[in-house]
């Protein structure tokens, strides 16, 4: 086996990176100059990539797809791209790029602008640090920890949207309890029937079309958690994915149960409109209560 193949073998067996010390230990008969020559050949052939870990150089196998994307790109540009690619959908700060690549700040800025103009990478604002940008490969969907997920828009927490979802989840569970009390005279059966799964609640919320994007069950469970913490909702002791409203110690008066206060489309509600108090099923249900 040639030295080039043996070096590749050592690097492939060290997925987190092979150091110069590891390469020398694996090839005691080869001098440092000879190993450096082989490494330079492998870099020029786009077979390996070089990273900095602190003050130490490490070598890793290059992804063939990454090599295709970086064809015709300078060596330093390739290094920055590879570091960004390695960061995945959580991205990487410019400070970390500078530290890992050992390239001066001004040069890193220039490379980032070049890679962005070529649509190889993109910058993403993080909700964790609004004044800092994260860089990730173009076309990749940022992790929820970066964007804040469903509850954030343009880095702003959508408190009104969350309040509407909170109210609608609670309302759905209240209706489930009312229906269970009418249909089940037996108290045990009544209590069980009052519980609804997060899947059922999610289907109801998505059916209301109050969200621009379809909510996941996980999103709805996050809302339900807040209701549990507020003491308005409880989990089923038999199924942690099932929820029911907690019966208040004092029942609320009829006026407090008026549906308009929690209606997600109350601003569009008017007589003769698509949404009208005359045709509102919630209003009819409240009046019949």
C-alpha positions in Angstrom: 0.0 0.0 0.0 1.4 3.4 -1.0 1.9 6.1 1.7 -1.0 8.2 0.3 -3.4 5.3 0.7 -2.1 4.6 4.2 -2.5 8.2 5.3 -6.1 8.2 3.9 -6.7 5.0 5.9 -5.6 6.6 9.2 -7.8 9.7 8.5 -10.8 7.6 7.6 -10.5 5.7 10.9 -10.5 9.0 12.8 -13.9 10.6 11.9 -13.4 13.5 14.4 -10.0 14.3 12.8 -6.5 12.8 12.6 -3.7 14.8 14.1 -0.1 15.1 12.8 1.0 13.1 15.8 -1.5 10.3 14.9 -0.2 10.2 11.3 3.4 10.1 12.4 2.7 7.4 15.0 1.0 5.3 12.2 4.0 5.8 9.9 7.1 5.9 12.0 9.3 5.1 8.9 8.2 8.3 7.1 9.6 11.7 7.8 7.5 14.8 8.6 8.4 16.4 5.2 7.2 13.3 3.3 3.9 13.3 5.3 3.3 17.0 4.6 3.9 16.4 0.9 1.3 13.6 0.9 -1.2 15.7 2.8 -0.8 18.6 0.4 -1.5 16.2 -2.5 -4.6 14.9 -0.8 -5.9 18.4 -0.2 -5.3 19.4 -3.8 -7.2 16.3 -4.9 -10.1 17.4 -2.7 -9.9 14.1 -0.7 -9.3 15.6 2.7 -10.0 18.8 4.6 -7.9 20.6 7.2 -9.3 22.0 10.4 -7.8 23.9 13.4 -8.6 22.6 16.9 -7.0 25.2 19.0 -3.4 25.4 17.9 -3.5 21.9 16.5 -4.2 20.8 12.8 -6.5 17.9 12.2 -7.3 16.1 9.0 -10.7 14.7 7.9 -12.1 13.0 4.9 -14.0 15.3 2.6 -17.6 14.8 1.6 -17.7 14.2 -2.2 -20.8 16.4 -2.5 -19.1 19.2 -0.6 -16.1 18.9 -3.0 -18.5 19.4 -6.0 -20.0 22.5 -4.6 -16.6 24.1 -3.8 -15.2 23.3 -7.2 -13.2 26.4 -8.4 -13.2 28.0 -5.0 -10.0 29.1 -3.3 -8.5 27.0 -0.5 -9.3 29.4 2.3 -12.9 29.7 1.0 -13.2 25.9 1.0 -12.0 25.8 4.6 -14.6 28.3 5.7 -17.4 26.5 3.7 -16.4 23.1 5.2 -16.6 24.6 8.8 -20.0 26.0 8.1 -21.1 22.7 6.5 -19.9 20.8 9.5 -22.0 23.1 11.8 -25.2 21.7 10.2 -28.6 23.3 10.9 -27.4 25.0 14.1 -25.0 27.2 12.3 -21.7 28.8 13.4 -20.7 32.2 14.7 -18.1 34.3 12.7 -16.0 34.3 15.9 -15.8 30.5 15.8 -15.0 30.5 12.1 -12.1 32.8 12.7 -10.8 30.7 15.6 -11.2 27.3 13.8 -9.7 28.5 10.5 -7.0 30.7 11.9 -7.8 33.2 9.1 -7.8 37.0 10.0 -11.2 38.6 10.7 -11.1 40.9 7.6 -10.4 37.9 5.3 -13.1 35.8 6.9 -15.6 38.6 6.3 -14.6 38.8 2.6 -14.9 35.0 2.2 -18.4 35.0 3.8 -19.6 37.7 1.4 -18.2 35.7 -1.5 -19.8 32.5 -0.5 -23.1 34.2 0.2 -23.0 35.8 -3.3 -22.5 32.4 -4.8 -25.5 31.0 -2.9 -23.3 28.4 -1.1 -24.1 29.7 2.4 -26.6 32.0 4.1 -26.7 34.1 7.3 -29.5 33.6 9.8 -30.4 35.8 12.8 -30.6 33.8 16.0 -33.2 34.5 18.6 -30.6 33.7 21.3 -28.4 36.7 20.2 -30.2 39.2 18.0 -27.1 41.2 17.1 -25.2 38.2 15.9 -25.5 36.2 12.7 -25.1 32.4 12.3 -23.9 31.0 9.1 -25.1 27.7 7.6 -25.2 26.0 4.2 -27.6 27.6 1.7 -30.9 25.7 1.5 -30.7 24.0 4.9 -33.6 24.6 7.4 -32.4 26.2 10.6 -32.8 24.3 13.9 -35.7 25.4 16.1 -33.2 26.6 18.7 -32.0 29.2 16.2 -35.3 30.5 14.9 -37.3 30.0 18.1 -39.7 27.8 16.1 -43.4 28.5 15.7 -43.6 31.1 18.4 -41.3 33.6 16.8 -41.6 35.9 13.7 -38.7 38.1 12.7 -37.1 37.3 16.0 -40.1 38.7 17.9 -42.0 36.4 20.3 -45.7 36.2 19.1 -47.3 36.6 22.5 -50.8 37.4 21.1 -50.7 34.3 18.9 -49.7 32.1 21.8 -52.5 33.7 23.9 -55.1 32.8 21.2 -53.8 29.2 21.0 -53.8 29.0 24.8 -57.4 30.1 25.0 -58.6 27.9 22.1 -57.0 24.8 23.6 -58.7 25.6 27.0 -62.0 26.2 25.3 -61.8 22.9 23.4 -61.2 21.0 26.6 -64.0 22.9 28.4 -66.4 21.8 25.6 -65.2 18.2 25.9 -65.9 18.3 29.7 -69.4 19.8 29.1 -70.2 17.1 26.5 -68.9 14.3 28.8 -71.1 15.5 31.7 -74.2 15.4 29.4 -73.4 12.0 27.9 -72.0 10.0 30.9 -74.0 9.8 34.2 -71.3 7.6 35.7 -68.6 9.8 37.3 -65.7 7.6 36.3 -66.8 7.3 32.6 -67.5 11.1 32.6 -64.0 11.9 33.9 -62.3 9.6 31.3 -64.4 11.0 28.5 -63.4 14.6 29.4 -59.8 13.8 28.6 -58.6 14.5 25.0 -55.3 13.6 23.5 -52.8 16.2 22.2 -53.3 14.7 18.8 -57.1 15.4 18.9 -56.4 18.9 20.3 -53.9 19.6 17.5 -56.4 18.5 14.9 -59.0 20.9 16.3 -56.5 23.9 16.5 -55.3 23.3 12.9 -58.9 23.1 11.8 -59.5 26.7 13.2 -56.9 28.0 10.7 -55.6 30.5 13.3 -52.0 29.7 12.3 -50.3 30.5 9.1 -48.4 27.3 9.3 -49.7 23.9 10.4 -48.9 23.3 14.0 -47.3 20.0 15.1 -48.5 17.9 18.0 -45.3 19.0 19.8 -46.3 22.7 19.3 -49.7 22.1 20.8 -48.2 20.1 23.7 -46.1 23.2 24.5 -49.2 25.3 24.8 -50.9 22.6 26.9 -47.9 22.6 29.2 -48.5 26.3 30.0 -52.1 25.5 30.8 -51.0 22.7 33.2 -48.6 25.1 34.9 -51.3 27.7 35.2 -53.5 25.1 37.0 -56.2 25.2 34.3 -55.5 21.8 32.7 -54.4 18.4 34.1 -52.8 15.4 32.6 -54.5 12.0 32.6 -52.8 9.7 35.2 -53.2 6.9 32.7 -51.9 8.7 29.6 -49.5 11.7 29.8 -50.5 12.7 26.3 -54.2 13.2 27.3 -55.5 16.4 28.9 -58.6 17.7 30.6 -59.7 21.0 32.1 -59.5 21.4 35.9 -62.9 22.2 37.4 -62.8 25.6 39.1 -63.7 25.8 42.8 -66.2 28.5 41.9 -68.1 28.3 38.6 -67.9 31.4 36.4 -71.0 33.5 35.5 -72.5 33.4 32.1 -71.0 36.7 31.0 -67.4 35.4 31.7 -68.0 32.5 29.3 -68.9 34.7 26.3 -67.0 33.3 23.3 -66.1 36.7 21.8 -63.2 37.2 24.3 -61.3 34.2 23.0 -62.4 34.2 19.3 -59.4 34.4 17.0 -61.4 36.2 14.2 -63.4 38.6 16.4 -62.0 41.6 14.5 -63.6 40.4 11.3 -66.9 39.6 13.0 -69.7 41.9 11.8 -73.4 41.6 10.8 -73.7 40.4 7.2 -70.0 39.5 7.0 -68.4 36.0 6.5 -68.0 35.9 10.2 -71.2 37.1 11.9 -72.6 37.0 15.4 -75.9 35.8 13.9 -74.4 32.7 12.3 -71.7 32.1 14.9 -72.0 28.5 16.3 -70.1 29.4 19.4 -72.4 32.3 20.2 -75.4 30.0 19.7 -73.9 27.4 22.0 -73.3 30.1 24.7 -76.8 31.4 24.4 -78.2 27.9 24.7 -76.1 27.1 27.7 
